[in-house]
């Protein structure tokens, strides 16, 4: 099915109806970072391969002296593998996930999210204790999960905790069905990098650049306001006009300039 198309399946067969003119596709870039299963193929791209490539790019941009790379399971695992391969550091499962708990960042209240984080993850002390660790997670939204996990790693005896995020800072909310909050509740929208580092309690913090994300996907890094993917959570460049928020073309140009 193409964008702008409705497919009707009935007793009479299959009918295609077009309600809008064809436009260049702008798939959601977050499918490759978080939403899709890692064994999915989305628009011809292996999600698992993209996430590993993201880890490689993240390591090239922000490697640090450490003893071990630890993913925040499950969605951080492929990126952490790529990070470990690029740096030559050991990859270990230093966090064990309870698979009977769902995704915490989309829960409706802060108290429920914090309870979910405590139930969802536990430290593997045998891997963490006395080590300088690199934690790799797919994204940082409110910071709830990151604060708890950094604290958990320190309580398990980690000597240093370096947090690496396998996507750019999320500075704009989503209005297309994903329950991300208002801007004032997005950590990256209200804090600079050092402020975020202090907030989550890590020894260092780094995000993947928007240019690095596109490189990891094998796409051209385009210096214009017409991206190949819907990446408004990072750039403010929404695919449709908004009545109460301006399109942030200049911000996109600045982000891409930083990546170059």
N, C-alpha and C positions, 0 to 999 in steps of 0.2 A: 504494500500500500504506500502511495506517495503522499507527501505533505499536500494539504489542500484537497484530499480525496476522501470520500466516504464509500465504503464497500458494504453493500446490502446483500445478505445471504438469506434467501427465502425458498419456498417450495418451487418457485419459478426459475431458480438458478442464482447466479451471481451477477450483481449489477454494480457498476462503478459510477458514482456521482461526484462531480467536481463542484465544490462550493467556493473555491478561491483559485486565483491564478497560480501557476507554478512559481515557486520562489526557490532560491538556493537553500538546500538543507542546512540546518544548524542544529545537529543532535546535541543532547545534553552531555556536556563533558564530564559531569559527575557520575555518569554510568561507568566510565572507565576508572574513576578514582575510588568509588565506594559502592554504588547501588547494584551493579550487575554482579552475578556470580562470576567467580574467577575463571570458570570453565566456559563462559559464554563467548560467542563471537558476535560483536556488535558492529554493524556496518562494515563487515569484512575484516575487522581487527580483533585479534585474540586479546581479551581483557587481561588474562594472566600475563601475557607477554608485555603488554603496555605497562602494567603495574611493576613488573620487574625492571623494565626500561626506566620508569620513573625513579626507582631506587638507585639505578646507576647514575642518572642525572643528578639526583639529590646528593649523592656522595661526591660527585665531581664539584658541585657547588659548595658543599658544606661539610666535608670530612673533618674529623677531629681525632685527637689522640684518645684511644679507648682500648678496652680489652675484649669487648664482646658486643655484638649487635643483637638486640632483642625486639621482636615485633610486638605491637599491641594487637592481639588476635581479635577477630580473624582477618579483617580487611587489611591490616598492616603487614601481613606475612609476605606476600610477593615483593612488595617494595623493600622490605627489610632484607630479603634474599638478594635482591639486586644491589643494595647498599653494601652488604657483606662481601659479595663477589667483587665489587668495584674496589673496595678498600683492602681486601684480603683478611679482614677480621673474621673470627669465628661467629657463626650464627647459632643462637641457642633460644629455646623456648623458656624464657625467664618468667613468663606470665602464663598461667593456666586459666582458660576461659570455661565458665559454666555455660554449656550450650542450651540450657533450658531457660535462659534469660534473653529477651529480645533486644533490639537496638535501643540504646538509652537516650540518644540525642533527640529523638522525636517524641519522647514521653511528655505529657501535658504540663507537669509541674516540676519545679526544682527539687522538691523533697522526693518525689517519685524517681526522678533521674538519679539523685544521689544514692538512694536505696538500691536502684538497679546496678549502679557501678560497683557498690560493695558486694552485691551478690554475684556479679558477672565475672570478676577477675580475682585471682589470688596469686601471690608471689611464689616462685620456685626458688627458695632460698639457696639451694645447692648451686644454682647457676649465678645468682646475683651477688652473694655475700663477698665483700672485699674487692669487687670489680668496678672498673670505670665502664659504664654501660652507655650505649647509644640506643635509645628507645625510638622506634619508627612507627608512627601512626599515620593513617590516611589523611586526616584533616583535623582542624581545631575549630570548633564552633563557639560554644559558650565558655569552654575551658573546664567544665565540670569533671569530665573524665580524666583530663590531663592532670589536674590538681591531685585527684585521688591516686592515680597511678604513680606519679612521682613520689608522693608520700609513702605509698606501699613499697616502692623500690628502696627508699631510704630506710624504712623500718625493717626491710629484709637484709640490710647491711651493705647496700651499694655504696661504694666510695665516692663516685661521681655519677650524675645523671645528666646526659646530654640528649635533649629532645629534638628530633628531626621530623618534620611534617611533609608528607608526600603530596602536597598540593600548595598552591599559593594561599596567602591569608584571605579568609572569607570576610569581606568588608561590606557586603550588600546582601539584603535578604532575598529570598526567592518568593515569587508570587504565582507560581505555576503548579501548585499542588504539594510541594515539599514544605514540611512544617519547620522552617527556619525562622528565627524570631526577628523582631524589629532591630534596626541598626544598633540602637543603644544597648542591646543585649548580646551583640556579637563582640567577642573579646578583641578581635583585630580592628574593629571599627572604633573602639574607645581607648585603646592602648597602643603605644609604639612597641617595637620589638623588645626593648629592654623592659618596658612595663609588663609585657606579656610574660617574659622570662621570670620576672620577680613574682608575678601572680601565680604561676604554676609551680614555682619553686625549683626550677631546673638550674643546673650549672651553666648551660648554654641552650639556645633555641634557634632554629633556622627553618625556613620554609623553602619549598621549591619555587623557583621563579615561574612566571607565566610563560616566558620563552622556553624554559627548561621543560615545562609540561608539554608544550607543542612539539618540541624536539623528541621527547620520549614517545610521542604518538606517531612520529614519522611525518609530521606535517610541517609545512612551511611556516616560518615565523613572519607574519605579515604586519607591516607597520601602517595599518589603516584601521578604520572603525568598522570593518566588515569581517569579523572573524569566521573561521570555518565551523566553530562550535558555539553553543550557548554557554558562555563563561561569565555571565553577569555577576555571579556571587563573588568573583574575584576582581572584576574590572568595572562593574557598574554599567556595562554595555548591554542593556536588555534587548531581547529580540523584538519586542513590541513597545509601542509608545506608552509611557506611564503618565497618569494625570498629576501625580504629586511628587515625581522624582525625575530630574533631568538625566538624559543619556550622558554617560561619562566618557565620551570619546577622548578628551584630553588626558584622562587618567589612564586609558588604555595605552596611548602613545608613550606616556611616562614609564609605565610598567615595562613595555617592550624595549624602551631605550635602556632601562636598567639592566635587562637581560643581555643586551648586546655588549 
